[in-house]
């Protein structure tokens, strides 16, 4: 049995978006997962993964803490002796990649999004890009989740001919099956994301305030962890009856069931939006921004609408356009979104790509031994 080590920064993403890959991998391999402890660790262990508790400061930039993470990865690699390492998100990609290079272990990285550290020009961007360049230089494969990110990394000479484009994390089409479209006596809009500025929450709340006053039959829902700076604002708007805040939700399917449209006005540097993939798979029209990681998932005016980034006016305009559609047209939009996801974003595409790359690494390793 081959040993596969996975380095990730949280249990939620690993379970929700990579569960199917893990199920495939544990059948014929020993699979180790290195990440901080969380609520989904028992489920990951039930799948057959061997858990290694690894503390990560996801947003911190303390070099001492990051050096400790690098040393921890080096120790884990020394103990596990993996045949191949899979890494996800910035810190596991960077420090895991460096640790693998030093240990001469094959590794496959997945750039799940550039993050603000890379997107905003400045000293932090330069440092992060240099770290990426060092970490990904010897990677067997670097999975990129959208073409714009891939082009940017090639332009900066972080990757050359070792990259492969995949459609994000894809979506499980059985788990997110096509839902019956609800009646339009009341129109429900969903915002599903961390409640933070870069996810477009300000535009959503401002649009909700305007639309609610003009169209009383509309309901604006907010789902997700709330950053402290927005707590009071959400409470006030809920008291005024403008929104309904539901907090963090483990299962969003019941909300998709009552929803008519998912609004994702994000301008955060994402790889490919899982929120939009799941909404489209459920047969719900989507309204989202004209930026990489979002625009790829919607065909404008066919399965939803594309809006200008940071533009409340454009968001309001598109919501009004949507509201004027007949229920049959709204339903048709949702079905078109489902068709697009089935064709382009089936999670099996990602699983196949990973199995292909892992097998190539293992075959190459075996050939060297012989």
C-alpha positions in Angstrom: 0.0 0.0 0.0 1.2 3.5 -0.9 1.3 6.1 1.8 -0.4 9.4 1.0 -0.1 12.4 3.3 -2.5 15.3 3.0 -1.7 18.8 4.4 -4.7 21.1 4.8 -5.6 24.0 7.0 -9.1 23.0 8.2 -11.4 20.0 8.5 -14.6 21.5 7.1 -13.1 22.1 3.6 -11.4 18.7 3.6 -14.5 16.8 4.4 -17.1 18.9 2.4 -15.1 19.3 -0.8 -12.7 16.4 -0.8 -14.6 13.6 0.9 -15.2 11.7 -2.4 -11.5 11.8 -3.2 -10.6 10.5 0.3 -13.0 7.6 -0.1 -11.3 6.7 -3.3 -7.8 7.0 -1.9 -8.3 5.0 1.3 -9.5 1.9 -0.6 -5.9 1.1 -1.7 -3.7 3.4 0.3 -2.8 4.5 3.8 -4.0 8.1 4.0 -2.7 10.5 6.6 -4.3 13.9 7.1 -2.4 16.7 8.8 -4.5 19.7 10.0 -5.9 21.3 13.2 -8.6 19.4 15.1 -12.2 20.3 14.3 -15.8 19.0 14.4 -15.3 16.9 11.2 -12.2 15.0 12.3 -14.3 12.0 13.6 -16.0 11.8 10.2 -12.7 11.9 8.4 -11.4 9.2 10.6 -14.5 7.1 9.9 -13.6 7.3 6.2 -10.3 5.6 7.1 -7.9 8.6 7.4 -5.2 8.7 10.0 -5.3 12.1 11.7 -2.2 14.1 12.7 -3.2 17.1 14.8 -1.3 20.1 13.4 -1.8 23.7 14.6 -2.0 26.3 11.8 -2.4 30.1 12.1 -4.5 30.5 9.0 -4.4 34.3 8.7 -1.3 35.1 10.8 1.9 36.4 9.3 4.2 35.7 12.3 7.5 34.3 10.8 8.3 32.4 14.0 4.9 30.6 13.9 5.3 29.8 10.2 8.8 28.5 10.8 7.4 26.2 13.5 4.8 24.9 10.9 7.6 24.2 8.5 9.5 22.2 11.1 6.3 20.4 12.1 5.8 19.4 8.4 9.4 18.2 8.2 8.9 16.0 11.3 5.6 14.6 10.0 7.2 13.7 6.7 10.1 12.0 8.5 7.7 10.0 10.6 5.2 9.0 8.0 7.6 8.5 5.1 4.9 9.2 2.5 5.1 8.2 -1.2 3.3 11.4 -2.2 2.0 14.5 -0.4 -1.1 16.5 -1.4 -1.4 20.1 -0.2 -4.3 22.6 -0.1 -4.4 26.3 0.6 -1.6 28.8 1.0 0.3 27.7 4.1 0.2 24.0 3.5 1.2 24.7 -0.2 4.1 26.9 0.8 5.6 25.3 3.9 4.5 21.8 2.9 6.0 22.3 -0.5 9.3 23.5 1.0 9.3 20.5 3.5 8.7 18.1 0.6 11.5 19.6 -1.5 14.0 19.3 1.4 12.9 15.7 2.0 12.8 14.9 -1.8 9.3 13.7 -1.6 6.9 14.1 -4.6 4.1 16.5 -3.9 0.9 17.8 -5.6 -0.3 21.2 -4.7 -3.8 22.7 -5.1 -4.1 26.5 -5.3 -7.6 27.0 -4.0 -7.5 30.8 -4.5 -4.8 33.5 -4.4 -6.0 35.2 -1.2 -5.6 38.8 -0.4 -1.9 38.4 0.4 -1.3 37.7 -3.3 -3.9 39.9 -4.9 -3.0 43.2 -3.2 0.3 44.6 -4.4 2.9 45.4 -1.8 5.6 43.8 0.4 3.4 41.0 1.6 2.6 40.0 -2.0 6.3 39.9 -2.9 7.1 37.8 0.1 4.2 35.4 -0.6 5.0 35.1 -4.3 8.7 34.3 -3.5 7.6 31.7 -1.0 5.3 30.2 -3.6 8.1 30.2 -6.2 10.4 28.3 -3.9 7.6 25.9 -2.7 6.1 24.9 -6.1 9.2 24.7 -8.2 9.6 21.0 -7.8 5.9 20.1 -7.5 4.9 17.1 -9.6 1.7 18.9 -10.4 0.1 22.2 -9.3 -3.7 22.2 -9.7 -5.1 25.7 -10.5 -8.8 26.4 -10.1 -9.3 29.1 -12.7 -7.5 30.3 -15.8 -6.8 33.8 -14.5 -5.0 32.5 -11.5 -3.0 30.1 -13.7 -2.0 32.8 -16.1 -1.0 35.1 -13.2 1.3 32.3 -11.7 2.8 31.7 -15.1 3.5 35.4 -15.6 5.2 35.5 -12.3 7.2 32.3 -13.2 5.9 30.5 -10.1 4.7 27.6 -12.3 5.7 26.6 -15.8 4.7 23.3 -17.4 3.8 21.6 -14.1 0.3 23.1 -13.8 -3.1 21.6 -14.6 -6.4 23.4 -14.7 -9.3 21.9 -12.8 -12.9 23.2 -12.3 -12.4 24.2 -8.6 -13.4 21.5 -6.1 -16.4 20.5 -8.3 -19.7 19.5 -6.9 -21.2 16.2 -5.8 -24.2 16.0 -8.1 -26.0 13.3 -6.1 -25.6 15.2 -2.8 -26.7 18.4 -4.5 -29.5 17.1 -6.6 -31.9 19.2 -8.6 -34.5 20.6 -6.2 -38.2 21.4 -6.9 -38.5 25.1 -7.6 -40.8 26.9 -5.0 -43.9 29.0 -5.7 -43.3 32.7 -6.1 -45.8 34.1 -3.6 -42.7 35.1 -1.6 -39.3 35.4 -3.3 -36.3 34.2 -1.2 -32.8 35.3 -1.8 -29.8 33.6 -0.2 -26.4 35.0 0.8 -24.1 32.1 1.9 -20.6 33.1 2.9 -18.5 34.4 5.7 -20.0 37.8 6.6 -17.1 40.0 5.7 -16.5 43.0 3.4 -14.7 41.2 0.6 -17.6 38.7 0.2 -19.8 41.6 -0.8 -22.0 41.7 2.3 -22.3 45.5 2.1 -23.7 45.4 -1.4 -26.1 42.6 -0.4 -27.4 44.5 2.6 -27.8 47.8 0.8 -29.6 46.0 -2.1 -31.8 44.2 0.4 -32.8 47.5 2.1 -33.8 49.1 -1.3 -35.6 46.1 -2.7 -37.4 45.2 0.5 -39.0 48.7 0.5 -40.1 48.4 -3.1 -41.0 44.7 -3.2 -42.6 43.6 0.0 -42.9 40.0 -1.0 -39.1 39.5 -1.0 -37.0 37.9 1.8 -33.3 38.3 2.1 -31.5 35.5 4.0 -27.9 35.6 5.3 -26.0 32.4 6.2 -22.5 32.2 7.5 -20.0 33.1 10.3 -20.2 36.8 11.1 -17.1 38.9 11.4 -17.3 41.0 14.6 -17.6 44.3 12.7 -20.9 43.2 11.2 -22.6 41.8 14.2 -24.5 44.9 15.3 -25.4 45.8 11.7 -27.0 42.4 11.1 -28.9 42.6 14.4 -30.3 46.0 13.5 -31.3 45.0 10.0 -33.0 41.8 11.3 -34.9 43.9 13.9 -36.1 46.1 11.0 -37.3 43.1 9.1 -34.9 43.7 6.2 -33.0 40.4 6.5 -33.1 37.1 8.3 -29.7 36.0 9.7 -29.3 32.2 10.3 -25.7 32.1 11.4 -23.4 29.2 10.5 -25.3 26.2 8.9 -23.9 22.7 8.5 -26.6 21.8 6.0 -27.7 24.5 3.6 -30.0 22.2 1.5 -33.1 23.2 3.4 -32.4 26.9 2.5 -31.8 26.0 -1.2 -35.2 24.3 -1.1 -37.0 27.5 -0.3 -34.7 29.8 -2.3 -35.4 31.3 -5.6 -31.9 32.7 -6.2 -28.5 32.8 -4.6 -26.6 36.1 -4.6 -22.9 36.1 -4.2 -21.5 39.6 -4.8 -18.0 38.6 -3.7 -14.8 40.3 -4.8 -12.6 38.0 -2.6 -9.8 36.2 -4.6 -11.4 32.8 -4.8 -10.3 29.7 -6.7 -13.8 28.6 -7.7 -16.9 29.4 -5.6 -18.3 26.3 -3.9 -21.3 28.4 -2.8 -22.2 29.0 -6.5 -21.5 25.4 -7.6 -23.9 24.0 -4.9 -26.6 26.6 -5.7 -26.5 25.9 -9.4 -26.4 22.2 -8.9 -29.6 22.6 -6.8 -31.3 24.3 -9.8 -31.1 27.8 -8.4 -30.4 30.9 -10.6 -27.3 32.9 -9.3 -26.3 36.5 -9.3 -22.6 37.0 -8.9 -19.7 39.3 -9.7 -17.6 39.6 -12.9 -14.5 38.1 -11.4 -12.5 34.9 -11.7 -13.9 32.1 -9.6 -17.4 33.4 -9.9 -18.1 34.4 -13.6 -17.1 30.9 -14.9 -20.1 29.3 -13.1 -22.9 31.4 -14.6 -23.9 32.0 -18.2 -25.1 35.6 -18.1 -28.9 36.0 -18.6 -29.1 32.2 -19.2 -28.5 30.7 -15.7 -28.3 33.9 -13.8 -26.7 37.4 -13.9 -23.2 38.8 -13.8 -22.7 42.1 -12.0 -20.0 44.7 -11.6 -17.8 44.2 -8.6 -18.6 46.5 -5.6 -21.6 47.9 -7.4 -24.8 48.1 -5.3 -26.6 49.8 -8.2 -25.8 47.0 -10.7 -26.8 44.4 -8.1 -30.2 46.2 -7.5 -30.7 46.4 -11.3 -30.1 42.6 -11.8 -32.4 41.7 -8.8 -35.1 43.8 -10.3 -34.6 42.1 -13.7 -34.9 38.7 -11.9 -38.0 39.7 -10.1 -39.7 40.7 -13.3 -39.2 37.2 -14.8 -42.1 34.8 -14.8 -41.8 31.8 -12.5 -41.3 29.6 -15.5 -38.4 31.7 -16.6 -36.8 31.7 -13.2 -37.2 27.9 -13.1 -35.6 27.6 -16.6 -32.6 29.7 -15.4 -32.1 27.2 -12.6 -32.3 24.2 -14.9 -29.8 25.8 -17.2 -27.4 26.3 -14.3 -27.8 22.6 -13.3 -27.0 21.5 -16.9 -23.8 23.7 -16.9 -22.7 22.2 -13.6 -23.3 18.6 -14.8 -21.2 19.3 -17.9 -18.4 21.3 -16.5 -18.1 21.0 -12.7 -18.9 17.4 -11.8 -16.6 16.4 -8.9 -15.7 13.2 -10.6 -13.6 15.3 -13.0 -11.4 16.4 -10.1 -11.2 12.9 -8.6 -10.1 11.5 -12.0 -7.4 14.2 -12.3 -6.0 13.5 -8.9 -6.0 9.7 -9.4 -4.2 10.2 -12.7 -1.5 12.5 -11.2 -1.0 10.3 -8.1 -0.6 7.1 -10.2 1.9 8.9 -12.4 4.0 9.8 -9.3 3.8 6.3 -7.9 4.6 4.6 -11.2 7.6 7.0 -11.7 8.8 6.2 -8.1 8.5 2.4 -8.7 10.4 2.7 -12.0 13.3 4.5 -10.2 13.5 1.7 -7.6 13.8 -0.9 -10.3 
